[in-house]
Amino acid sequence: MEISEISRKIGTMVLMGVPAIVGGGIVYFIFESYTPVIVYEVLLGFAALGFISRS
């Protein structure tokens, strides 16, 4: 695994932090409960892991 590949994967994970923070706030605003926020965060985490493991 090259350094550029590792840095690209780390960059992808950092980039997924933005939808996690903003999207989590939007989900909480809509549902006014933390349970849907946790579900959203877990699904987003699986999507991020699948995205970086694909390459």
C-alpha positions as CSV (number, residue, x, y, z in Angstrom):
1,M,0.0,0.0,0.0
2,E,1.5,3.3,-1.1
3,I,1.6,6.5,0.9
4,S,-0.6,8.3,-1.6
5,E,-3.2,5.5,-1.3
6,I,-3.2,5.7,2.5
7,S,-3.5,9.5,2.5
8,R,-6.4,9.3,0.0
9,K,-8.3,6.9,2.2
10,I,-7.7,9.1,5.3
11,G,-8.9,12.1,3.2
12,T,-12.0,10.2,2.3
13,M,-12.8,9.5,5.9
14,V,-12.2,13.1,6.9
15,L,-14.5,14.2,4.0
16,M,-17.2,11.9,5.3
17,G,-17.1,13.7,8.6
18,V,-18.9,16.7,7.1
19,P,-22.1,14.8,6.2
20,A,-21.9,13.1,9.6
21,I,-21.9,16.4,11.5
22,V,-24.3,18.3,9.3
23,G,-26.6,15.4,8.4
24,G,-26.7,14.3,12.0
25,G,-28.0,17.8,13.0
26,I,-30.6,17.7,10.2
27,V,-31.8,14.2,11.2
28,Y,-32.1,15.3,14.8
29,F,-34.0,18.5,13.8
30,I,-36.5,16.4,11.8
31,F,-37.0,13.5,14.3
32,E,-36.1,15.2,17.6
33,S,-34.6,12.0,18.9
34,Y,-31.1,10.5,19.0
35,T,-32.1,7.1,17.8
36,P,-32.5,8.1,14.2
37,V,-29.2,10.0,14.4
38,I,-27.4,6.9,15.6
39,V,-28.9,4.9,12.7
40,Y,-27.9,7.6,10.3
41,E,-24.3,7.7,11.6
42,V,-24.0,3.9,11.5
43,L,-25.3,3.7,7.9
44,L,-22.9,6.5,6.9
45,G,-20.0,4.7,8.6
46,F,-20.8,1.5,6.6
47,A,-21.0,3.6,3.4
48,A,-17.6,5.2,4.1
49,L,-16.0,1.9,4.9
50,G,-17.4,0.4,1.8
51,F,-16.2,3.3,-0.3
52,I,-12.6,3.2,1.0
53,S,-12.3,-0.6,0.9
54,R,-13.5,-0.7,-2.7
55,S,-10.2,0.7,-3.9
